[in-house]
Amino acid sequence: MSTANRVADNDLSDMHWQHDLLGSIEVGIVVIDRDYKVSVWNQFMENHSNLLPSQVRGKSIFECFPEMDVEWFKIKAEPVFTLRTPAFLIWEQRPFLFRFGSNRPITSASDFMYQNVTLFPLASLTGTVEKICLLVYDVTDEAISKLNSERLNSQLQQISRTDGLTGLFNRRYWQEQFELEFKRIRRNAKPASVLMLDIDHFKAVNDTHGHPAGDQVIKRLAKLIGESVRETDVAGRYGGEEFTILLPDTTASCAKLVAERIRKTAQKCVVTHEGVDITFTISVGICEYTPNHKEPMAWLEHVDQALYKAKQDGRNQVVINQP
């Protein structure tokens, strides 16, 4: 065999094992030049894109994947060409570079492949970087696991904050927010008011119609409260049939407008339980913050006193206690 034939056989042998290597790796391998045209497209990329190497070689990667954010990708790739430093694209920043379907469309919780991508320079013999290589990793399982964990943590946090019956904040979390707001108010010297609401003669509702009926009344009032407050307000179930609402940046006179709106709407409410219509009224106490309130509980005590007076004076009314 001639030397030329042996060289040709060796070249073919090298090409064969290189092709096998590129095809067996469970990572996407793409090589692009400075014009972002594809020169290498391995089996992984072919399988997930349904594009043969012959369909993408010599073409711009943006032409093959028009959904790709051109400007964003160029910002990431240019330093790899010019500075000869690798770049990393992680799924937390963008879920994917190439929109591929999930490997397991039936069992997977995602309909696309989450990807981490590494871009690194390919220097020529002269030391210049004319091409870069993209390594595309399928990280769908890891991403879904992390997202599920974060979702579960968020749900647990939400459960720990909210009252199971009403969906409003529970007493513990409301108290925490109240104490934080108290510190902010003392620093900024801005007005703020607290409302405390109580369902009138609630024991009679339970005794007459049963506790499930009482729960329905509590839920209806909680819904009404939720519809009446702003996003910046902090509403919670303080205990039993008692509710508290913290109104930042609100004077007592403005808070009374809110309280009266809730009271009048509650008076018109009809809760139907097992075919029986139940009506109810509420009493409301209000106190605006003053510098004399050295502790949050001292402020809340004055709110409670206002509520007590509203009930003592005949119920179904709003009373302001301004020390």
C-alpha positions in Angstrom: 0.0 0.0 0.0 1.3 3.4 -0.9 2.0 6.1 1.6 -0.8 8.2 0.1 -3.3 5.4 0.6 -2.2 4.8 4.2 -2.6 8.5 4.9 -6.1 8.5 3.3 -7.1 5.4 5.3 -5.8 7.0 8.5 -7.8 10.2 7.7 -10.9 8.1 7.1 -10.3 6.2 10.4 -9.9 9.5 12.3 -13.1 10.9 10.8 -15.0 7.7 11.7 -14.1 7.7 15.4 -14.6 11.5 15.6 -18.0 11.0 14.1 -18.8 8.2 16.6 -17.5 10.3 19.5 -19.7 13.3 18.5 -22.7 11.1 18.1 -22.4 9.2 21.3 -22.0 12.2 23.7 -25.2 13.1 25.4 -24.4 16.8 25.1 -25.2 19.1 22.2 -22.1 20.2 20.3 -22.4 23.2 17.9 -19.5 25.1 16.3 -20.2 28.5 14.7 -18.0 31.0 13.1 -17.9 34.8 13.4 -20.8 35.1 11.0 -22.7 32.7 13.3 -22.8 30.1 10.6 -22.8 26.4 11.7 -20.0 24.1 10.9 -20.5 21.3 13.4 -23.9 19.9 14.4 -23.7 16.6 16.4 -26.2 13.8 16.8 -27.7 15.2 20.0 -28.6 18.4 18.2 -29.9 16.5 15.2 -32.1 14.3 17.4 -33.7 17.1 19.4 -34.1 19.7 16.5 -35.0 17.2 13.8 -32.5 19.1 11.6 -29.9 17.1 9.8 -26.3 18.5 9.8 -26.7 19.0 6.0 -29.6 21.3 6.7 -27.8 23.6 9.1 -24.1 23.6 8.0 -23.1 26.8 6.4 -26.3 28.5 7.5 -26.7 31.2 10.2 -27.9 29.8 13.5 -30.4 32.6 13.6 -31.8 31.5 10.3 -32.2 27.9 11.6 -33.7 29.1 14.9 -35.6 32.4 14.2 -37.0 32.4 17.8 -33.5 33.0 19.2 -32.9 36.4 20.7 -30.2 37.6 18.2 -29.0 40.7 20.1 -28.9 38.9 23.5 -27.0 36.0 22.1 -24.5 38.2 20.3 -23.8 40.1 23.6 -23.0 36.7 25.2 -20.9 35.4 22.2 -18.8 38.4 21.2 -16.5 38.4 24.3 -15.8 34.7 23.6 -14.5 35.7 20.1 -12.7 38.9 21.1 -11.5 38.2 24.7 -11.0 34.4 24.2 -12.9 33.8 27.5 -15.7 31.2 28.0 -19.3 32.3 28.7 -22.0 30.4 30.5 -25.7 30.5 29.9 -27.8 29.0 32.8 -31.4 28.1 32.7 -32.3 30.4 35.7 -31.5 33.3 33.4 -33.2 31.9 30.3 -34.8 28.4 30.3 -33.2 27.5 27.0 -31.1 28.7 24.0 -32.6 26.2 21.5 -36.3 25.5 21.9 -36.3 21.7 22.0 -39.2 19.5 23.2 -38.9 17.5 26.4 -37.2 14.1 26.2 -40.2 12.7 28.0 -43.3 14.6 26.8 -45.7 12.3 28.7 -44.1 12.0 32.1 -42.2 15.3 32.2 -43.6 18.3 34.0 -42.2 20.6 31.2 -43.0 20.7 27.5 -39.5 22.0 26.6 -35.9 21.2 27.5 -34.2 23.3 30.1 -30.6 24.0 29.1 -27.3 25.1 30.4 -25.0 26.2 27.6 -21.2 26.7 27.7 -19.5 28.8 25.0 -15.8 28.5 24.6 -13.3 29.8 22.0 -11.6 27.6 19.4 -8.3 29.2 18.5 -6.6 28.7 15.2 -2.9 28.0 14.7 -2.3 31.7 14.5 -4.0 32.2 17.9 -7.0 34.1 16.6 -10.5 32.9 17.4 -12.5 32.4 14.3 -15.0 29.9 15.8 -16.6 29.1 19.1 -18.1 25.9 20.4 -21.4 25.6 22.1 -22.0 22.8 24.6 -25.7 22.3 25.2 -26.6 20.4 28.4 -30.1 19.0 29.1 -30.8 20.0 32.7 -34.6 19.5 32.6 -34.7 17.1 35.6 -32.6 19.4 37.8 -34.6 22.4 36.8 -37.9 20.8 37.4 -36.7 19.5 40.7 -35.6 22.9 41.8 -38.7 24.6 40.6 -40.9 22.1 42.4 -38.9 22.6 45.6 -39.2 26.3 45.4 -43.0 26.0 44.6 -43.4 23.7 47.7 -41.5 26.1 49.9 -43.6 29.0 48.6 -46.8 27.0 49.4 -45.6 26.1 52.8 -44.7 29.7 53.5 -48.1 30.8 52.3 -49.8 28.2 54.5 -47.8 29.3 57.5 -48.9 32.9 57.0 -52.6 32.5 56.2 -55.7 31.5 58.2 -57.1 28.3 56.9 -60.8 29.4 57.1 -60.6 32.9 55.7 -57.5 33.1 53.6 -56.5 36.3 55.4 -53.2 36.5 57.4 -53.2 34.5 60.6 -52.7 36.2 63.9 -49.0 35.4 64.2 -48.1 36.7 60.8 -50.3 39.8 61.1 -48.6 40.5 64.4 -45.2 40.3 62.8 -46.2 42.7 60.1 -47.8 45.0 62.6 -44.6 45.2 64.6 -42.5 45.9 61.5 -44.9 48.6 60.4 -44.8 50.1 63.8 -41.0 50.6 63.6 -41.3 52.1 60.1 -44.0 54.5 61.3 -41.9 55.7 64.2 -39.0 56.3 61.9 -40.9 58.1 59.2 -43.5 59.9 61.3 -46.3 59.1 58.8 -49.9 58.5 59.8 -51.2 55.0 60.2 -54.4 53.5 61.7 -55.5 50.2 62.9 -59.1 48.8 62.7 -60.4 46.0 64.8 -63.7 44.4 63.8 -65.9 42.0 65.7 -69.1 40.2 64.6 -72.0 41.3 66.8 -73.8 38.5 68.8 -71.7 35.9 67.1 -72.3 33.3 69.9 -76.0 33.5 69.1 -75.3 32.6 65.5 -73.4 29.5 66.5 -75.9 28.5 69.1 -78.9 29.0 66.8 -77.5 27.8 63.4 -74.5 25.7 64.4 -70.7 26.2 64.0 -70.7 25.5 60.2 -73.1 28.4 59.8 -70.8 30.6 62.0 -67.9 29.6 59.8 -69.8 30.8 56.7 -70.5 34.1 58.3 -66.8 34.5 59.2 -65.8 33.6 55.7 -68.2 36.1 54.2 -66.9 38.9 56.3 -63.3 38.0 55.5 -64.2 38.2 51.8 -65.8 41.5 52.3 -62.7 42.8 54.1 -60.4 41.5 51.4 -62.5 43.4 48.8 -62.4 46.6 50.8 -58.7 47.1 51.5 -55.7 48.2 49.4 -52.7 46.0 48.5 -50.6 48.0 51.0 -53.1 47.3 53.9 -52.5 44.3 56.1 -55.7 42.4 57.0 -55.8 39.4 59.3 -58.0 37.2 61.4 -57.0 38.0 64.9 -59.0 35.2 66.6 -62.5 33.7 66.4 -64.8 36.3 64.9 -62.3 39.2 65.4 -60.4 40.8 62.5 -57.6 43.5 62.4 -56.6 45.7 59.6 -53.5 47.8 59.5 -53.8 50.9 57.2 -50.5 52.6 56.5 -50.5 56.2 55.5 -54.0 56.6 56.8 -55.5 59.0 59.3 -58.2 57.9 61.7 -60.8 60.0 59.8 -59.9 58.2 56.5 -59.8 54.9 58.3 -63.4 55.6 59.5 -64.5 55.9 55.9 -63.1 52.4 55.2 -64.7 51.0 58.4 -68.1 52.5 57.6 -68.0 51.0 54.1 -67.3 47.6 55.5 -69.9 48.0 58.3 -72.7 49.1 55.9 -71.9 46.4 53.4 -71.8 43.7 56.2 -75.2 44.9 57.4 -76.7 44.2 53.9 -75.1 40.7 53.6 -77.2 37.6 53.7 -75.5 34.3 54.3 -77.6 31.3 53.4 -76.8 28.1 55.2 -78.9 24.9 54.7 -81.7 27.0 53.4 -81.7 29.5 56.2 -80.8 33.2 55.6 -78.5 34.7 58.2 -77.8 38.4 58.6 -75.2 40.0 60.8 -73.7 43.3 61.9 -70.2 44.3 63.0 -68.6 46.7 65.5 -65.4 48.5 64.6 -62.7 50.2 66.8 -60.1 52.6 65.3 -57.0 54.2 66.7 -54.4 56.2 64.8 -50.8 56.0 65.7 -49.3 58.8 67.9 -45.8 59.2 69.3 -47.2 58.4 72.7 -47.5 54.8 71.5 -44.0 53.6 72.6 -44.8 49.9 72.0 -47.0 48.3 69.3 -49.1 46.5 71.9 -49.9 49.9 73.6 -51.3 51.0 70.2 -53.3 47.8 69.8 -54.7 48.2 73.3 -56.2 51.5 72.3 -57.8 49.9 69.3 -59.3 47.2 71.5 -60.7 49.9 73.8 -62.4 51.6 70.9 -63.9 48.3 69.8 -65.1 47.6 73.4 -66.8 51.0 73.4 -68.5 50.4 70.1 -70.0 47.2 71.5 -70.9 48.8 74.8 -72.7 51.7 73.1 -75.0 49.4 71.2 -72.9 47.6 68.5 -73.1 48.0 64.7 -71.1 51.2 64.8 -67.6 52.6 64.4 -65.7 54.3 67.3 -62.4 56.1 67.1 -60.2 56.1 70.2 -57.7 58.9 70.0 -55.6 59.2 73.1 
